[in-house]
Amino acid sequence: MDKIEGYRQIIQEIMTEHSQMKPAYGDIQMKLMFDADRDRYQLLRTGWLSERRVYGALIHIDIEGDKIWIQYDGTEVGVANELLDRGIPREDIVLAYHSPLMRQYDGFAVK
């Protein structure tokens, strides 16, 4: 298996695990969106918390070139930590939610 195909599999496994965690409050569903052709992966929250609409990404990851770009991470543990635990090197992970200027200090890839 080539590197990128391995990354796709790991990302999908991590996101599937998170999708199975039901929020403690509200009527909220977790919805996986995988576009492996374009390497776009999202886990969305949709539903209601009392009278308030809940909708938005919990996790958004893209693969660009040979790097994993974490566009958004709303988890407590941190998707980057889960990727590291599964053997993906720091230099292949970009924390895209950090400004380009600050990425040089976060210990992960700059771009």
C-alpha positions in Angstrom: 0.0 0.0 0.0 1.4 3.4 -0.9 1.8 6.2 1.6 -1.2 8.3 0.5 -3.6 5.3 0.4 -2.4 4.4 3.9 -3.2 8.0 5.0 -6.7 7.8 3.5 -7.4 4.6 5.4 -6.1 6.0 8.7 -8.1 9.2 8.3 -11.3 7.3 7.6 -10.7 4.9 10.5 -10.2 7.9 13.0 -13.2 9.8 11.7 -15.4 6.6 11.8 -14.5 6.1 15.4 -15.4 9.7 16.2 -18.7 9.3 14.3 -19.8 6.6 16.7 -19.6 8.8 19.8 -23.0 10.2 20.4 -23.2 13.7 22.0 -24.5 13.5 25.6 -27.1 16.2 25.0 -29.6 17.0 22.3 -30.8 15.1 19.3 -27.6 15.3 17.3 -26.4 13.0 14.6 -22.9 12.5 13.3 -22.5 12.4 9.5 -19.4 11.2 7.7 -18.5 12.7 4.4 -15.6 11.1 2.5 -14.5 12.2 -1.0 -11.5 9.9 -1.6 -11.3 11.1 -5.2 -10.5 14.6 -4.1 -9.1 13.6 -0.7 -11.6 15.6 1.4 -12.9 14.2 4.7 -15.4 15.7 7.1 -17.4 14.6 10.1 -20.4 16.9 10.6 -22.8 17.4 13.6 -26.4 18.0 12.7 -29.5 18.2 14.8 -31.0 20.1 17.7 -30.0 21.0 21.2 -33.3 22.2 22.9 -34.5 24.9 20.5 -31.1 25.6 19.0 -30.0 24.2 15.6 -26.6 22.4 15.7 -24.8 22.1 12.4 -21.1 22.2 11.6 -17.9 20.3 11.2 -16.3 18.4 14.1 -13.4 17.4 11.9 -12.3 18.5 8.5 -9.2 17.0 6.9 -7.8 17.2 3.4 -4.8 15.5 1.8 -2.9 17.9 -0.4 0.2 16.7 -2.2 1.7 14.3 0.2 0.6 16.0 3.4 -2.4 15.7 5.7 -4.0 19.2 6.2 -6.1 19.4 9.4 -8.5 22.2 8.4 -10.6 22.0 11.6 -10.4 19.9 14.7 -13.2 20.2 17.3 -12.2 17.1 19.3 -10.7 17.0 22.8 -7.9 14.6 22.1 -6.7 16.2 18.9 -6.7 14.5 15.6 -3.0 15.3 15.1 -2.3 13.2 18.2 -4.3 10.3 16.9 -2.5 10.5 13.5 0.9 10.5 15.3 -0.3 7.5 17.4 -1.0 5.6 14.2 2.5 6.2 12.8 2.1 9.3 10.6 5.2 11.5 11.0 4.9 15.1 12.2 6.4 16.4 9.0 3.4 15.0 7.0 0.8 16.8 9.2 -0.1 20.5 8.7 -2.3 22.2 11.3 -4.0 24.4 8.7 -6.1 26.1 11.4 -2.8 27.7 12.7 -1.8 30.8 10.8 1.1 30.3 8.3 3.3 32.5 10.4 2.7 30.4 13.6 3.1 27.0 12.0 6.8 27.1 12.3 6.4 26.9 16.1 3.8 24.2 16.4 6.1 21.2 15.8 4.3 20.0 12.6 4.8 20.7 8.9 4.6 24.3 7.8 3.1 23.4 4.4 
